Amino acid sequence: MLAAGEEGIVDSPGMGEFKVHRVRFFNYVPSGIRCVAYNDQSNRLAVSRTDGTVEIYNLSANYFQEKFFSGHESRATEALCWAKGQRLFSAGLNGEIIEYDLQALNIKYAMDAFGGPIWSMAASPSGSQLLVGCEDGSVKLFQVTPEKIQFERNFDRQKSRILSLSWHPSGTHVAAGSIDYISVFDVKSENWLMDSFGDETDFNLLGSAIHKMLVDRQYMGVSKRKCIIWGVAFLSDGTVISVDSAGKVQFWDSATGTLVKNHLIANADVQSIAVSDQEDSFVVGTAEGTVFHFQLVSVTSNSSEKQWVRTKPFQHHTHDVRAVAHSPTALISGGTDTHLVIRPLMEKVEVKNYDAALRKITFPHRRLVSCAKKRQLLLFQFAHHLELWRLGSTVATGKNGDTLPLSKDADHLLHLKAKVSKMPAFLRSALQILFSEDSTKLFVASNQGSLHVIRLLEGSFKHLHTFQPQSGERLLLTGHGREFSLTDVPFFPNETSVVGGTVESMCLLAVSPDGNWLAASGTSAGVHVYSVKHLKLHCTVPAYNFPVTALAIAPNTNNLVIAHSDQQVFEYSIPDKQYTEWSRTIQKQGFHHLWLQRDTPITHISFHPKRPMHILLHDAYMFCIIDKSLPLPNDKTLLYNPLPPTNESDVIRRRTAHAFKISKIYKPLLFMELLDERTLVAVERPLDDIIAQLPPPIKKKKFGT
């Protein structure tokens, strides 16, 4: 057994044709989850982490992390919300409100709210207004305009910071949680007041607090110094639900400002709350790592009277649950332990497929590791630096499954901190970079949708060409001054990267081993293939409904293999501009149902240099070799154990084998690649090693102690 930070070389069991470098010295620790925000119109989930990183998950695409915004140590996010037009905003302790450009994948702008650190934020039900709660006790209202947000007015300033906000579904009132009390504000618009009261309108009523509801400081029979209102939810009937640092879930009548019901559910803080759109269910998260689900049920079978009932608690986290969300079909939670947990509501799931399975998302759905095969070097990507390592080596031999001792340990060669360099402006917004196999060219995908081709020289470089998609009716390929109509390009109609009049960023790149072809894909566009030799668009692969998670170009054949978030895999002939016969066959027969039920995306594809019929790919929990010369498995076949015992004859083994050879030994698997035809490198990141680096969790008090 390897410990954290170690490397071992193994004759791979189940895949005995390879020696495997098992690497565990990639000390990657995801940041904890601070906020989650669900968008019911797009069925997407925004997640912010404690380092300011923001991730976008497409729940309709097998919960794929389709977009990512890098964090910064100066941006500690405390609030996250969606506004009108599927616009995403965050706010934090630096006092700024940030809007994200979801096409260019960068920050659109940042605006100071002038209230000190921001602790809370909420968009109005219409999405046209934004409220923020500040350290100085102010609640500030902003209008969401087409280009930016515009400050409108302040509400009555409170005595302490505003830690939580929730709009009434009508948009006329707001509940604000502070320390020891909850305020209810009247936020009717000026037009509404003018229509109701004419010229006698008292505009001083705008944003005034009409109720203050004091919260009991009692905690387990002992009076606490203060009670923090971590979350509030305003329901249509005027009920305000609050969660607080005394472990309570409380129900308030906002019309009278009185407490209606109290639930003591935890021995620690209840830190987050989210309500379903139908207001018949809500979820809360606690500092003990527990998630509670409340449902509105009839008092008796024949009664129209209903009451809130707490169902069974869920313990899927080891640490604080700082954020929760409620989609139509699932309860979503995240916190200090870095896991994003999706627990399905079985009564709401219509089709019992992967949507019906509990899932934990821990690692990014993108590669964090690169490999220089000939030099046996690994490059690790962290939030603010890179590490370069040389693999260890051994001269020992052994039988299948043996761990071989290292004769030379791995070397940590370089620790490179992120810094501003003297790069041209067009390279500073790079989302993805890729070297050609002979290291003579660098391909750069910018956040404006353009692809740059750079020739690398001794001590310098030369900009050769830019493929630049344009919004509108044409795709302009710069460098030769030619413009191609969409109808001039095979398979191009409806499949360009122009989305809604804006240009989408290209997030994935693949170059052919001979350096002649470059493939690029965005999150919703088709895959574009460019001729590097002739510096023009060659073709566009027919668009598919699910995002691309990985792509690679095979040597010799120049077949492009594409993996999608629904676990479908396609093979496309670049020279012939069509799907290969093998790809058509597998699409006609269909993949094995267990293959399609996997809940982590394929993040890397590669090929065996001596076996052109083999495709190598992996996700976080399996490594697979697809042998295209063998028959495809059907649903009656064992997918994960296709080979009979080794003492069977080769004829029998061949007759019963199928194309998918899968190993689940290496996990969680962040990277796997062939170094040569007989050697693999596997980069693992055991979850226990991550948990060991987190702060200690709150210890629950057991009965009788």
C-alpha positions, 0 to 999 in steps of 0.5 A, spaced: 500 500 500 502 506 498 502 512 502 501 519 501 506 523 497 509 516 494 510 513 488 510 505 486 511 501 480 507 495 479 506 490 474 498 491 473 494 486 475 488 485 470 492 489 465 499 485 466 502 487 459 503 494 463 508 496 468 504 502 472 507 508 475 502 509 481 504 516 483 501 519 489 505 525 490 500 530 487 498 534 493 492 537 490 487 539 495 480 542 493 478 548 496 471 548 500 465 550 498 462 556 500 456 557 496 451 554 491 446 557 487 441 553 482 438 556 476 431 553 474 431 556 467 437 553 465 438 547 470 445 549 472 448 550 478 453 555 480 458 553 486 463 558 489 469 555 493 473 559 499 478 561 494 474 565 490 473 559 484 466 559 481 464 553 477 458 551 473 455 545 473 450 543 467 445 538 471 441 536 464 448 533 462 450 528 467 452 534 472 458 536 468 462 541 470 462 545 464 465 552 466 470 554 470 472 561 473 479 561 477 479 564 484 484 569 487 486 570 494 483 577 494 476 574 492 473 571 498 466 569 496 460 569 501 454 570 496 452 567 489 446 568 485 443 568 478 439 574 475 435 575 469 437 573 463 441 567 466 446 572 469 451 570 474 453 574 480 457 573 486 459 578 492 464 577 498 468 580 503 472 585 499 466 589 498 465 588 491 459 585 487 462 581 481 458 579 474 461 573 470 461 573 463 459 566 461 461 566 454 468 569 455 469 565 461 472 571 465 470 577 470 465 582 466 466 587 471 467 588 479 463 594 482 464 596 490 458 596 494 461 601 499 458 598 505 464 594 507 464 586 506 458 583 503 455 577 507 449 576 503 446 577 496 439 575 493 436 577 486 428 579 486 423 574 483 423 577 477 431 577 476 431 585 475 433 587 482 439 585 486 440 586 494 446 585 498 447 585 505 453 589 508 458 589 514 455 596 516 448 593 517 446 596 510 442 593 505 443 596 498 438 595 492 441 595 485 437 595 478 440 589 473 441 593 467 443 590 460 450 592 461 451 592 468 448 593 475 446 600 477 445 602 485 438 604 486 437 606 494 439 603 501 434 600 506 434 602 513 441 601 516 441 595 521 445 595 528 449 589 525 452 585 519 446 582 514 448 575 514 442 573 510 437 575 505 430 572 502 425 576 497 418 574 498 415 571 491 411 577 490 417 581 490 414 586 495 418 584 501 424 582 504 427 578 510 434 579 512 437 575 518 442 579 522 445 577 529 439 576 534 434 578 530 430 578 523 428 584 519 422 584 514 423 590 509 418 593 505 421 594 498 415 596 494 417 600 488 415 607 487 411 606 481 407 601 485 406 606 491 404 612 486 399 608 483 396 606 490 397 613 494 398 618 488 401 624 490 401 623 497 406 617 497 411 617 503 417 615 499 421 614 506 417 608 506 421 605 501 426 600 504 423 601 511 423 595 516 416 594 518 418 588 523 424 586 527 423 579 530 428 577 536 431 570 536 431 566 542 439 566 544 437 559 548 442 554 546 441 547 549 438 550 555 444 555 556 443 563 554 448 564 549 452 571 548 449 572 541 445 568 536 447 568 528 441 568 523 445 564 518 439 563 513 432 565 511 427 563 506 421 567 505 414 563 503 408 566 499 404 565 505 408 570 509 412 565 513 419 566 514 423 560 515 430 562 519 436 557 521 441 560 526 447 558 530 443 555 536 441 549 532 434 551 530 430 552 525 424 557 526 418 559 523 415 566 523 409 570 521 412 576 518 405 579 518 405 579 526 412 578 527 411 572 531 414 566 532 410 560 530 414 554 531 421 552 533 425 545 531 431 544 535 435 539 530 443 540 531 448 541 537 451 546 532 450 551 527 445 550 522 448 554 516 444 554 510 437 553 507 434 552 500 426 551 499 423 548 493 420 552 487 413 549 489 414 551 497 413 544 499 420 542 501 426 545 504 433 543 506 438 545 511 445 544 512 449 543 519 456 544 522 456 537 524 455 535 516 448 533 517 443 535 512 436 535 514 430 535 509 423 538 511 416 536 507 409 539 508 405 534 509 397 533 511 396 533 518 391 527 516 389 523 510 382 527 509 385 534 512 387 540 508 391 542 513 398 541 512 404 542 517 412 541 516 415 535 518 422 533 518 424 527 515 430 522 516 437 526 516 443 525 511 450 524 513 454 525 507 459 530 509 464 530 514 465 537 516 460 543 515 455 544 510 456 551 508 451 551 502 445 547 500 440 548 494 434 544 492 432 542 484 426 539 482 429 532 483 435 533 488 437 536 494 444 539 493 449 540 499 457 542 499 461 545 505 468 544 508 470 537 506 470 540 498 465 535 496 459 537 492 453 532 494 447 530 490 442 526 493 436 525 488 429 525 491 426 518 488 419 520 488 421 526 483 425 522 478 421 519 472 427 515 469 431 511 474 438 512 470 444 516 473 439 521 475 437 516 481 443 515 484 447 519 489 453 522 487 459 526 490 463 530 486 470 532 489 475 533 483 474 538 477 472 535 470 478 537 467 485 535 467 490 538 472 496 533 470 500 533 463 506 529 461 512 529 457 513 522 455 520 521 453 523 525 459 518 522 464 516 528 467 509 530 470 506 537 470 501 538 476 497 544 476 495 548 482 490 554 483 496 559 483 502 555 481 505 549 477 510 543 480 514 539 475 516 532 477 521 527 474 518 520 475 522 515 479 525 508 476 526 501 478 531 495 475 527 490 479 522 485 476 517 481 479 510 477 477 503 480 475 501 485 481 507 486 485 510 492 487 517 493 485 522 497 489 524 504 486 532 504 485 531 512 484 526 516 487 521 521 484 525 528 483 521 535 484 524 539 479 520 546 479 515 550 483 513 555 478 508 561 481 503 564 477 506 571 475 505 576 470 510 576 464 511 580 458 506 576 453 503 579 447 496 582 449 492 576 445 496 571 449 494 574 456 487 571 456 488 564 454 484 558 457 487 552 454 494 551 451 497 545 447 504 544 444 505 540 438 508 533 439 515 535 436 514 542 440 515 546 434 508 550 435 504 552 441 496 552 440 493 557 444 485 558 445 483 565 448 477 567 451 474 571 445 473 564 441 480 565 437 485 560 436 492 562 435 498 558 432 505 560 435 511 558 432 517 556 438 524 559 436 530 559 440 529 564 446 523 567 442 516 565 438 513 568 432 505 568 431 503 565 425 496 565 424 489 566 428 483 562 427 478 567 429 470 566 429 466 572 428 459 573 431 454 574 425 453 570 419 460 568 417 466 565 420 472 569 418 479 565 418 484 570 419 491 570 415 489 569 408 484 574 408 478 569 406 471 569 408 467 562 408 460 562 408 457 557 413 454 554 407 461 553 404 463 548 410 461 541 410 457 539 416 457 547 418 450 549 418 447 550 426 454 547 428 458 554 429 461 556 435 457 563 435 452 562 440 446 567 441 450 572 437 456 572 441 462 568 440 464 562 445 470 560 448 474 554 446 475 550 452 478 543 449 484 542 444 487 536 441 493 536 436 494 530 431 501 527 432 503 529 425 502 536 427 497 537 421 490 537 424 488 541 430 481 540 434 477 545 438 471 544 442 467 549 446 462 547 452 456 547 447 458 548 440 460 542 435 468 540 435 471 544 429 477 541 426 483 546 423 488 544 418 495 547 421 498 545 414 494 550 410 491 554 416 484 554 414 478 550 417 477 543 415 470 541 417 466 541 423 463 535 427 456 534 427 453 537 433 451 533 439 446 535 445 451 533 450 458 537 452 465 534 450 469 532 456 475 529 452 478 529 445 484 526 442 486 525 435 489 518 433 496 517 430 496 514 423 489 514 421 487 521 424 481 519 427 478 524 432 475 520 438 470 524 442 467 523 449 461 526 451 458 528 458 453 522 457 458 517 456 457 516 449 464 516 445 464 517 437 470 516 432 470 521 427 475 520 420 478 527 419 480 526 412 474 523 410 469 528 414 465 523 417 464 518 422 468 511 422 464 505 421 466 502 428 463 509 431 457 507 426 456 500 429 457 502 436 452 507 436 447 503 432 448 497 437 448 502 443 453 502 449 452 497 455 448 500 460 453 500 466 457 504 462 452 509 461 450 509 468 457 511 470 457 518 474 464 521 472 466 524 465 472 521 461 477 526 462 483 523 458 483 519 451 490 517 448 492 511 444 497 505 444 503 507 439 503 499 436 496 497 437 492 502 432 485 498 434 486 500 441 483 507 445 485 508 452 481 513 456 479 514 463 475 517 468 476 518 476 474 511 478 476 507 472 481 506 466 479 502 460 482 500 454 477 499 448 479 494 443 476 495 436 477 489 433 473 485 439 465 485 439 462 490 443 458 487 449 451 487 450 447 488 456 447 481 458 455 481 458 459 482 464 462 489 463 467 489 468 470 482 468 470 480 460 476 475 461 475 468 463 481 465 467 488 465 464 488 457 464 483 457 459 485 456 452 486 462 447 481 460 443 476 460 449 478 467 451 478 470 445 471 467 444 468 470 450 472 477 450 469 483 448 472 490 446 472 493 453 477 492 458 476 496 464 480 496 471 478 500 477 484 499 481 487 506 481 482 511 484 481 516 485 484 517 478 486 524 476 491 522 470 493 516 466 497 515 460 502 511 456 509 513 457 511 507 452 508 501 449 509 497 456 509 503 461 503 507 464 503 512 469 497 513 474 496 519 478 492 518 484 489 522 489 486 518 495 480 522 499 483 520 505 489 524 504 485 530 502 480 529 509 487 529 513 489 536 511 482 539 512 481 542 519 478 537 524 470 536 524 466 538 530 465 532 534 458 529 535 456 528 542 454 521 543 448 518 547 450 517 554 457 521 554 
